[in-house]
Amino acid sequence: MKRFEIIACDLDGTLLDSTSEISDANLRAIDELARIGVYFVPCTGRTFSELPSALKNNTSIRYVIHSDGAVIRNMATGERTLNCMSAKTASEVFKTVALFDTNVSIRADGEFYLKTRDITPEMTEHYHFWEKAIEVMQNLGISRADFDTFKYSLDAIETISIFFHDNDELERCQKLLEAIDGVSTTSACAYNVEVYSSSAGKGSSLLHLADMLGINRSCTAAMGDSCNDISMITAAGTGMAMANACDELKAVCDEIICSNDEDAVNYVLAKHFNESSVI
């Protein structure tokens, strides 16, 4: 069977189950991958502060790619390889977004900043927040009363996350955003657009990490479930879509594997390495 040297794995809907937990079987599988010399790399749209402690404190994880590929973090040294938006580029994004009815949050310096952490039912309904986004906003977001001015002071923004009230506005805004030099866009869920540096992206950062480690790009694998995983699924030597993945991802993957409630890392360990953490 094919030997992978790097396995990049999305979090929500992939590594995390439907209750947003990491199963014991997956944790054991991550340990086993490290033991046999495989880099297991969480690759997420979240920033560093939003990672579960089971990953941040896991010595079997040597690198993390976060904020849609804007940051590659060496977990042992804390060293960060950055591909962030400049203040000038971010300013163009903010001015464009201001033309529409949106809710904006920012990831920078490993933190998640927002205008308010008081997520009302009315706001949730108006901007179509998904349940996981609400949980992160309430529990991990740093509320800034001066958010509207603060966002212009940052010179290395990892990602800008935007929720829209109206899908037609989303489509019009996204076209304007994609015309801005130096930025790319993706989506984590319905009514959402995530903006990041065009030199970033999960796929580009996965390949950059492989080059850093001297690993042949064909020996990389990636696992994901949503549209913001497309770049890494198509960049990896083998791209795996979850059974619960969106149709767009399934259309470009190399194989469809189990659901996120079926211990996906352990599944890959058993299928591609003839091993299982539960044996």
Residue, then its C-alpha position, 0 to 999 in steps of 0.5 A: m500500500k502507498r506510504f504517506e509521509i505527511i497526512a494533513c487533516d481538517l478539523d471540523g467535520t473531519l477529525l472532530d466528530s459530530t459533537s466536536e470531540i476527538s475520539d480516543a481511537n483517533l488520538r491513538a492513531i495520531d500517536e501511532l503515525a508519529r511512532i512510525g515516522v509520519y507527520f500528522v498535520p492538523c490543517t484548519g481554518r481556525t487560528f491557533s487559539e481555537l485549536p482543541s487542547a488535545l491537539k495543542n498539547n499533543t507531542s505527537i503533532r509536530y506541525v500545525i497549518h492554521s488560518d486557511g494556510a496563513v500560518i505553518r507552526n512548528m509546535a516544538t519551537g513555536e516558530r511560525t511561517l507566515n503568509c498573511m495579508s498586509a494592512k493595505t490589502a486588508s483595508e481594501v477587503f474591509k472597504t469592500v465588505a462595508l458595502f454589504d450587510t455582513n458580520v466580520s471577524i478577524r484572525a491575527d497573531g493566533e487569536f480570533y477577534l470580533k466586534t462582540r461576543d454577545i451572539t443574540p438569537e436575532m443575530t444568529e438568524h440574520y447572519h445564518f451562523w452555524e452552531k460551531a461558529i457560535e460556540v467559537m465566537q462565544n468561548l474563544g473570540i476576543s471582543r473589541a469595543d474598538f473593533d472597527t478601528f482596531k482591524y485597520s491597525l493589524d499588519a499581518i492578518e491571517t484570515i477575515s471571516i465574513f457572514f452574510h445575510d443574503n446569498d446574492e450579496l455574498e456572490r456579488c461581494q465575493k466577485l469584488l473580493e477576488a478582484i483585489d490583488g493579493v487575496s483569495t477566498t473560500s467558504a467554510c459553510a453556507y453564507n460564509v466567505e473567508v479571505y486570506s492571502s493568495s500566497a496562503g491557502k491550505g494546499s499551498s501551505l501543505l506543499h510548502l511544508a513538504d518542501m521544508l521537510g524534504i518530503n516528495r509531494s507525492c507522499t502527502a495525503a489530505m483529509g477534509d469535508s468542505c469547500n475550504d479543503i479543496s485546495m489541499i485535497t487537490a494539492a496532496g498526492t492523495g486527496m480524501a473526502m469524508a463520507n459527510a463531505c460536500d459534493e464539490l469536494k467529493a468531485v475532486c478527491d481521489e477517494i471517499i473514506c468514512s464519516n467524521d463519526e467513524d474515527a477517520v484517522n484510525y481508518v486511514l491508518a488501517k487502510h494505508f498502513n495495515e495497522s489500527s490503533v484499536i488492535 
